[in-house]
Amino acid sequence: MIKQAMIAAILLGGAPALAADGPAASARETKVPRIGRFLEHRADGNRGVYIRADTGRWYYARMQGECPRLRPNVAISFLGARGGNFDRFGAIRVEGWRCLVESVVESAPPPGRGG
């Protein structure tokens, strides 16, 4: 019984760290339609960016590694959009740095932002 309680405590203790790194990695891959007409974006540090498409839906693009200059309220250029869409084969440019995308998934709005 104590062993089960310890395992539960360890698992629960790790949950906030997973949540802080963007939406769940288990979410299905998708693409942001018409990225040239997106409404807004918000970086979540140096690991990913939330994107609100012209449809009003939110997406999360996780980078393949840390993107050193990616931070809230910085100008971002979206690269490699095939057919006007942005997916895991794309990249972003931030203050001269090119950062490759690892995945793009549908998401809730960024933390601290209403729908």
N, C-alpha and C positions, 0 to 999 in steps of 0.2 A: 504494500500500500504506500509506503514512504517512497519507494522507487518510482511508482506511477506519479505521485505528487511532484517529485523532483523533475521528471521528464516533462510534465505539463508546465511547470514553472520555467524550464529552459525554453520550451517551444513558445510560450507566451511572451517571454522576455525578448525573443528574436523577432516577433511580429512587427513592432514599430520600425525596426531597421529595414525590413522588407518594404513596408508601406512608404517609407520616406524616399525610396528610389523609384518613384513613379508607379504607374499601374502595373498590375500583375503580369509577369512574364508569360503566364499561361494563356493570356488573351489571344484571340485569333488575329493573325496578320491581316492587314487591310491597306488601303491607300487613301490619301487625302485627295478628293477630287478637285480639279481646277485650282491648283495651289497658287497660281498667279492672281486669284481673286479672293484669297483667304482674308478673314476679317481681323484677326489678331493672333498674336503668339505671346507666350510667356515661358521663359526658361525657368527650370527648377534647380538652378545651380549649374554645375558643369557636366551633367550627365544626360540631360534630355530637355525637350521643349514641348509644351502643350500648344496645339494649333487649333484655332476655331475656324472651320471652313465656312464658305459662303452659304452653306446649308444650315449653319447654326450648330452643327455637331462638333464636339471636341475630339481631338486625336492626341496621342502622345508618341513622339518620335524619340526613341532611346538611341544614344550614340554608341559606337563600338568601343569606345573608351572615354576617358575624360576629355572634354573639349575646354581647354584652359581659359579661354576668354568668354565662354558662354555664361551669362549671368542675367538676372532679371533686368528688363528694360534696355537691353542692348539690341542694336540693329542686326538683323539676320537676313542673309540671302539664301534662298532655297535652290539647290543645284540638282541637275540630273533628273528633272521631272519629265518622265516619258509620257507623251501624249497629254501633257498638261497636268498629270497626276503626280503625287509625291509618295514614294514608297521606300521599302528597305534597301533599294538599290541607289538611292539618292545620297545627297550630302548637304551640309550647310556651310556657309562661310560667315565667320564672325571675326571682325577686325583683322582680316588677312589670313586667319587660320581656317583650314578646310577640315571639317570633321565628318567622318563617314557615319551613316545611319545603320544601326543594327536591326531595328524593328520599328514598325508603325502599327499602332493598335487604336481602336476606339477607346475613349476615356470619358470619365466625368470631368467637369471643369476643374481647373487647377485648385489646389487647396487655398482657402481664403477668398475664393471667387464664386459668386452665385451663378446659377444656370442661365 
